[in-house]
Amino acid sequence: MVLTYICRGFTIALSMKRLFELINRNVEGVQLRKMLSNKHCHLPIITISREQGSGGRPIAYLVAKKLKNPWRVYNKDIVDEIAHETALDGERVAELDEHQSNKIKELLDTIFGKKFLSVNSYYKHLLHILASIGIRGYAVIMGRGANYLFPDALKIRIVATMEDRVQAMMKYEHISAREAKKQVEKSDEERTAFAKELFQHDPRKAHHYDLVIRTGKNIDVEEAAEMIVALAKKKFKI
């Protein structure tokens, strides 16, 4: 199976095998070894929660590009696809977290406690995937409630006015204003329902984030990315 994603005019085709290799790959370098040598130091993670049409996706990819290797973006589509595949192939979960199983169990137990036992199969796979990505660090994780899983992450929320979001959807999806607003409203409902169901939190509340950025005429995608990169460098000392 091949997944294709388009960001700022570039097409990225990744096979499922490549995705698993990407997640499992050990990041080399003196900086990482120094971080791992300090048991109190957490590998850097940036989570980006976004409203549809706010520019969150291009911002995430710009952030990773500016921070350079070994940073990687994991967007909602990629995470969902991996979780779906692992739900069909249980061995993949073991493959992803065989070296980090204790850390993942500790993380999920801390967040969910006994409630994790009642979480349905798909969500369990999803949470394992998010944890597997996150505990390797140097990840920009988009959506799926990742900000609730990693307390030490740099947590970002990207929003925009309804007018700007509708205009963006009309431009990039080539749809009418009516259809664009319908899709935006549906997205808001689904994303809020997801976070409430799995994490019992409302993603629209600002106190869940370190920074909320409203894109539009005053702050464009490039400027938003620069703000996040500056904060990441300060927070993670990179």
ZIFENPE-V319568 format. One record per helix or strand. SS is the DSSP state (H for helix, E for strand). FROM is the first residue (numbers start at 0). LEN is the number of residues. If there is no record, write none. Layout:
BEGIN
SS_FROM_LEN, SS_FROM_LEN
END
This chain:
BEGIN
E_1_6, E_9_6, H_15_9, H_29_7, E_44_6, H_55_12, E_71_3, H_75_13, H_90_7, H_100_18, H_120_14, E_138_4, H_145_4, E_153_6, H_161_12, H_176_23, H_205_3, E_210_4, H_220_16
END
